[in-house]
Amino acid sequence: MKAKLAALMLGLGAVGLMLSPVTSFTSQAEAKTVCKTKRGKGWAWTEGMARFQAWEIVAQLSGNWPFQVDTFKNERYKCKKDGSGYTCLSWIDVCKST
């Protein structure tokens, strides 16, 4: 009887370990982040739309469109009136966690 109870307890313990969430042995501080500056250019009838176009091209070229998987930091824009609309240049740091 004691052997059956011990086997049952060991079995339940093993199942509990399998169902528990797996944690990484490396901390977030040890994870390395690699950032590269990407550039984009957009044109639209309003400055806000032109900024979005410049942001969107960076997202597309870095593989973050339609689902953003990397972090965008230090977004910089330079916009100017261009005929019937605006042209915006963007410089965005795209950071990938390794």
trRosetta pair geometry for C-beta under 8 A, 3 or more apart (Angstrom, degrees):
i j d omega theta_ij theta_ji phi_ij phi_ji
1 4 5.8 -52 -151 33 32 109
1 5 6.5 30 152 -16 65 106
2 5 5.6 -54 -147 38 34 112
2 6 6.2 36 153 -20 67 107
3 6 5.7 -52 -145 37 30 112
3 7 6.3 31 154 -19 64 106
4 7 5.7 -54 -147 37 30 111
4 8 6.3 34 153 -21 64 106
5 8 5.6 -53 -148 35 30 114
5 9 6.4 30 153 -18 64 106
6 9 5.8 -55 -147 37 30 111
6 10 6.4 30 154 -17 64 107
7 10 5.8 -54 -146 38 31 111
7 11 6.2 34 153 -21 64 108
8 11 5.7 -55 -148 36 29 114
8 12 6.4 27 155 -16 64 106
9 12 5.8 -52 -145 37 31 109
9 13 6.4 33 153 -20 63 106
10 13 5.6 -54 -148 36 31 114
10 14 6.4 32 154 -20 65 105
11 14 5.8 -54 -149 34 30 110
11 15 6.5 29 153 -16 64 105
12 15 5.7 -53 -147 38 33 111
12 16 6.3 38 153 -22 64 106
13 16 5.6 -54 -149 35 31 115
13 17 6.6 31 154 -18 64 103
14 17 5.8 -53 -151 34 33 110
14 18 6.5 31 152 -18 65 105
15 18 5.7 -55 -149 37 34 110
15 19 6.2 20 158 -10 67 111
16 19 6.0 -64 -143 43 28 102
16 20 6.3 39 156 -37 65 102
17 20 5.8 -44 -145 16 31 115
24 27 8.0 172 99 -73 103 22
26 30 4.5 -115 -172 81 99 132
26 31 6.4 117 129 -60 121 75
27 30 5.1 99 56 4 73 100
27 31 7.7 -122 102 -13 46 84
28 31 5.6 -43 -156 17 42 116
31 97 5.5 12 157 -169 123 105
31 98 6.8 169 -172 69 76 55
32 97 7.4 146 84 -156 43 55
32 98 4.8 -14 70 51 93 111
33 71 7.7 -23 -151 42 128 128
33 95 5.0 12 177 -178 110 114
33 96 7.1 162 -155 79 61 37
33 97 5.3 -31 -100 -99 78 65
33 98 7.4 -174 -88 10 27 79
34 95 6.9 159 80 -152 36 62
34 96 5.3 -17 62 60 91 89
34 98 6.3 50 -7 -27 107 116
35 73 6.7 -46 -129 46 138 123
35 93 4.6 15 -180 177 120 107
35 94 6.7 157 -151 76 65 36
35 95 4.1 -27 -91 -93 89 84
35 96 7.8 170 -83 17 41 61
36 93 7.1 158 77 -151 22 63
36 94 5.8 -22 63 59 76 89
37 91 5.7 -2 -172 -174 113 92
37 92 7.0 149 -151 76 62 31
37 93 5.3 -38 -90 -92 67 66
37 94 7.7 142 -113 12 17 74
38 58 4.7 129 109 -145 120 99
38 61 6.5 171 -169 87 134 117
38 62 5.5 -94 -57 -60 168 120
38 91 7.7 160 79 -152 38 46
38 92 5.6 -26 62 67 87 85
38 93 7.8 141 14 -110 73 18
38 94 5.2 25 -3 -9 121 120
39 58 7.2 -152 109 -91 9 104
39 89 6.9 -16 -167 -175 99 92
39 90 6.6 156 -156 83 50 60
39 91 5.7 -16 -100 -98 77 65
39 92 7.9 159 -89 21 28 72
40 53 7.8 -170 150 125 118 59
40 54 4.3 138 107 -173 106 63
40 55 6.6 169 69 -67 154 13
40 56 7.5 154 -173 60 154 46
40 57 3.9 149 -144 74 115 106
40 58 4.1 -97 -37 -43 129 86
40 61 7.4 -177 -88 17 98 128
40 89 7.3 159 85 -160 49 47
40 90 4.4 -4 56 53 95 109
40 92 7.1 6 6 8 111 113
41 53 8.0 -22 124 120 39 100
41 54 5.8 -16 -132 -112 11 91
41 57 6.8 -26 45 50 48 159
41 87 6.9 -4 -172 -174 94 95
41 88 7.2 168 -151 87 48 50
41 89 5.5 -16 -101 -105 78 66
41 90 7.4 -161 -70 17 33 77
42 49 7.8 -142 144 131 125 61
42 50 4.8 158 108 -170 98 58
42 51 6.9 -174 65 -68 135 4
42 52 6.9 -153 154 77 168 47
42 53 2.5 146 -152 96 130 101
42 54 3.7 -116 5 -45 109 64
42 55 7.6 -29 -20 13 147 55
42 56 7.1 86 -89 39 136 95
42 57 6.4 -172 -66 -6 93 119
42 87 7.3 167 88 -153 43 52
42 88 5.2 -10 60 58 90 95
42 90 7.4 27 3 -12 104 113
43 50 5.8 -11 -137 -121 20 102
43 53 6.5 -70 35 90 33 159
43 82 6.6 -79 -130 76 106 142
43 85 5.8 90 178 103 85 134
43 86 7.0 177 -145 88 56 46
43 87 5.0 -20 -96 -100 86 73
43 88 7.7 174 -81 18 38 69
44 47 8.0 173 73 -84 99 8
44 48 8.0 -71 86 78 137 50
44 49 3.4 -119 128 109 157 109
44 50 4.2 -151 32 -63 92 66
44 52 7.5 16 -11 51 156 94
44 53 5.6 162 -35 -15 112 133
44 85 5.6 -156 109 -172 27 132
44 86 6.3 -14 64 56 66 87
45 49 6.4 25 48 53 66 144
45 84 6.9 -33 -120 134 79 86
45 85 4.6 -87 -103 -109 34 104
45 86 7.6 48 144 13 12 82
46 49 4.6 89 60 10 87 103
46 50 6.9 -154 92 -7 44 87
46 85 7.4 -59 -18 -148 24 85
46 86 6.7 -14 144 14 18 124
47 50 5.6 -56 -146 38 33 112
47 51 6.4 38 154 -22 66 102
47 79 5.1 85 -145 157 101 159
47 86 4.6 79 -91 -22 61 178
47 88 6.9 105 -159 -62 68 121
48 51 5.7 -50 -149 32 31 112
48 52 6.6 32 151 -18 62 104
49 52 5.5 -52 -151 35 35 114
49 53 6.5 38 150 -21 66 102
49 86 7.8 129 64 53 81 111
50 53 5.5 -49 -148 34 35 114
50 54 6.5 35 152 -17 64 103
50 79 6.0 115 96 -129 130 117
50 85 6.7 145 -66 156 122 105
50 86 4.2 -121 -9 94 156 101
50 87 6.3 -149 -161 -121 138 14
50 88 4.1 133 133 -3 102 110
51 54 5.7 -56 -150 38 32 110
51 55 6.3 32 151 -18 66 106
51 77 5.3 -6 -124 -130 100 159
51 79 6.6 -55 -67 -69 88 132
51 88 5.0 -100 -81 159 52 175
51 90 7.2 106 -152 -75 63 116
52 55 5.6 -54 -146 39 33 111
52 56 5.9 35 155 -25 67 108
53 56 5.6 -51 -140 35 29 113
53 57 6.6 31 160 -21 62 101
53 88 7.1 129 63 52 93 109
54 57 6.3 -50 -149 29 29 108
54 58 7.1 29 152 -14 59 104
54 77 6.4 123 84 -123 149 102
54 88 4.4 -104 -24 102 141 102
54 89 6.3 157 -134 -151 141 12
54 90 3.7 140 146 -16 115 116
55 58 5.9 -61 -161 36 35 110
55 59 6.4 34 147 -20 69 107
55 72 7.9 51 -155 -164 100 164
55 75 7.1 8 -106 -146 106 133
55 90 5.9 164 -71 -110 53 171
55 92 6.9 91 -127 -55 70 149
56 59 5.4 -53 -148 36 36 114
56 60 6.2 35 154 -19 68 104
56 65 6.8 72 -165 -98 74 141
57 60 5.6 -50 -144 37 34 111
57 61 6.1 26 159 -13 66 110
57 90 7.9 149 56 43 99 123
58 61 6.1 -61 -141 43 27 104
58 62 6.0 10 164 -6 65 116
58 64 7.9 -6 121 49 70 121
58 72 7.7 96 116 -119 130 125
58 90 6.0 -95 -30 98 132 128
58 92 4.8 82 168 41 166 132
58 94 7.0 -168 167 -58 106 119
59 62 6.4 -70 -141 46 22 99
59 64 4.4 -95 -157 85 74 99
59 65 4.4 98 128 -55 100 101
59 68 6.6 -63 -141 -93 114 95
59 72 7.8 -47 -84 -67 87 136
60 64 7.6 -85 -54 59 19 65
60 65 4.3 -31 -86 26 61 145
62 70 6.5 -82 141 40 124 144
62 94 4.7 -134 -144 -133 159 166
63 69 7.4 -38 119 40 94 116
63 70 7.8 81 78 -8 89 120
64 67 7.3 -107 -168 96 52 42
64 68 4.5 34 -177 -122 106 63
64 69 6.0 -142 -114 29 79 69
64 70 5.5 -89 -83 33 126 95
64 72 7.7 152 130 -53 171 106
64 94 7.3 -151 -21 -138 140 122
65 68 7.6 19 -74 -71 45 67
68 72 7.4 -61 -157 -17 133 107
70 94 5.3 44 122 -176 143 89
70 95 6.0 166 178 72 98 46
70 96 5.2 -49 -118 -84 116 66
70 97 7.9 176 -128 0 69 73
71 94 7.7 145 77 -160 47 45
71 95 4.4 -24 67 62 97 106
71 97 7.7 64 -1 -34 111 97
72 75 6.1 36 151 -65 110 106
72 92 5.3 -23 -156 180 105 120
72 93 7.1 131 -163 74 50 56
72 94 6.2 -23 -102 -101 67 62
72 95 7.6 -177 -83 17 18 83
73 92 7.7 129 60 -174 37 70
73 93 4.5 -38 71 75 86 112
73 95 5.8 32 3 -15 116 123
74 91 7.9 -42 124 114 93 89
74 92 7.2 152 85 -146 66 44
74 93 4.6 42 50 8 109 119
75 90 6.8 -25 -165 -162 85 107
75 91 7.7 153 -157 82 40 53
75 92 4.9 2 -110 -108 74 91
75 93 8.0 -117 -64 22 48 71
76 90 6.8 145 80 -158 53 55
76 91 4.5 -10 61 58 107 98
76 92 7.4 -167 27 -71 64 51
77 88 5.3 -12 -167 -171 108 114
77 89 6.9 152 -155 78 54 50
77 90 5.2 -20 -99 -100 76 76
77 91 7.9 -164 -71 23 35 67
78 88 6.9 153 77 -155 41 62
78 89 4.8 -8 56 55 95 100
79 86 5.3 12 -175 177 110 120
79 87 6.9 167 -148 86 62 42
79 88 4.1 -22 -95 -98 90 88
79 89 7.7 -168 -74 21 45 61
80 86 6.9 163 83 -152 30 75
80 87 5.9 -14 59 59 80 87
81 85 7.9 176 -156 109 56 26
81 86 6.0 -52 -106 -100 40 73
82 85 5.9 -22 70 79 87 68
82 86 5.9 110 20 -139 92 20
82 87 4.2 54 -22 -12 151 102
